[in-house]
Amino acid sequence: MKIVGRGYSVKLSPHQYAFHLKHADLGCPSFILVQYHPKGATKTTEVELLLYEGRVARVLLEKGVRATPVASYKLSDVDWDDLTEKLSQ
């Protein structure tokens, strides 16, 4: 899980980046869950959880949270069953 509290950049360490690309090469699923605080967000209802497949780590580094997520939820109203299902695929 990563937290983006300012701007759009999702900071992955070189090890995390390599992990996700290696798993993608092997056909193994991996995911990156980002807690995103949009600029000016002051309430929990404005904070989002964004789920990305690990295979898009390169795009995530380039575009940050502007990359298209697999799923997006308001932190105050996460559909945990849906999130669990997406992680199981």
PyMOL commands that set and color helices and strands:
alter all, ss='L'
color gray80, all
select helices_A, chain A and resi 14-25+44-46+54-66+75-77+80-88
alter helices_A, ss='H'
color red, helices_A
select strands_A, chain A and resi 2-4+31-36+48-53+71-74
alter strands_A, ss='S'
color yellow, strands_A
deselect
rebuild
show_as cartoon
